[in-house]
Amino acid sequence: MTTPDAAGLRRLTLELLAAHPPATTDPTDFLKARFDAGLAWVHYPAGLGGLDAPRSLQPVVDAELAAADAPDNDPRRIGIGLGMAAPTILGSGTDEQKRRFLRPLWVGEEVWCQLFSEPGAGSDLAALGTRAVRDGEDWVVDGQKVWTSSAHLARWAILIARTDPDVPKHRGISYFICDMTDPGVEVRPLRQITGEAEFNEVFLTGVRIPDSHRLGPVGEGWKVAQTTLMNERVSIGGARIPREGGMIGPIAATWRERPELRTHDLHQRLLTFWVEAEVARLTGARLRQQLVAGQPGPEGSGMKLAFARLNQEISGLEVELMGGEGLLYSDWTMRRPEFVDFTGRDAGYRYLRSKGNSIEGGTSEVLLNIVAERVLGLPAEPRNDKAVAWKDLSR
């Protein structure tokens, strides 16, 4: 099959719209047809939602579908599957795993979550203690995970667990696909400062995972996890947004609509943040262009750092601008949302929720180390535990 160019993709998209008119086709049926036509991820292999086309041509398809008011797959609801699970399955999964999981993941029929962090292994993820022990054709998993977004909605999870405690911590980890409906999986909500519980703690007790649901070789889960983590940071910090999208949008709108709130000092600070937000947006566009050549690199950590800092500083300025009104938060209720919506809420919500941006997806302190060592080439911090067996580490 010849790899299509922009004109070819446009023609295929118009053929899809003609065969499955969005106005009269069930949205899920339309999404399935789009996947089968190779127009889901055009850069993925043929038969797996793509056409082996350059990633840079995806906007050609998206523009035609948007103009036709075609349904999307609600990417905010299934962001973990799209941004983390899918590229990991594509990179390390078997042909059978790719065929089984990618289509329902992209269509949105199956929500995914990420079982990585633990109470004693957040920033130092390689120190994780959740165990997976081989039992015939299965692995039996016991442990606890935390900060798991969407676990209360998820059908599947990407999971890393320790399969060999007798080797150094980075080498004894394996990567699995975990069935969240297994009776040994218990999901408990973690209530946040916002009043909501968008993420959870997950307890795994005797969970049986077939070896056919292992991604990558036994003991090389840390290498597989790097694909997930690099894609996660790009998906958080490098998302495609329009000018004045994200956190800068609401405060800019308030500034224009409420002249009585303006002061010279706030004006100068808002201008500074506006410029920084625009620089971050354009840098994110350059980063996405680099993805055309392959998997994301450590530069995504820099984008995620900027995202967290700007969100926190801009939301703080917004509260300051609005004075007493900025402290109001009209919806402090216990809910379990499907996704985070920064812009559709009160300023008080944005201020509170942004505090988590420097933790989720890798703490800012860890990401600073990654940028220093892997982007700038600075000397690595001394690590005395790299050659010590996990079982001998103090915990």
Secondary structure, 3 states (H helix, E strand, C coil): CCCCCHHHHHHHHHHHHHHCCCCCCCHHHHHHHHHHCCCCCCCCCECCCECCCCHHHHHHHHHHHHHCCCCCCCCCCCHHHHHHHHHHHHHHCCHHHHHHHHHHHHHCCCCEEEECCECCECCCHHHCCCEEEEECCEEEEEEEEEEEECCCCCCEEEEEEECCCCCECCCCEEEEEEECCCCCEEEEEECCCCCCCCEEEEEEEEEEEEHHHEECCCCEHHHHHHHHHHHHHHHHHCCCCCCCCCCHHHHHHHHHHCHHHCCHHHHHHHHHHHHHHHHHHHHHHHHHHHHHHCCCCCHHHHHHHHHHHHHHHHHHHHHHHHHHHHHCCCCCCCCCCCCCCCCCCCHHHHHHHHHHHHCCCCCHHHHHHHHHHHHCCCCCCCCCCCCCEHHHCCC
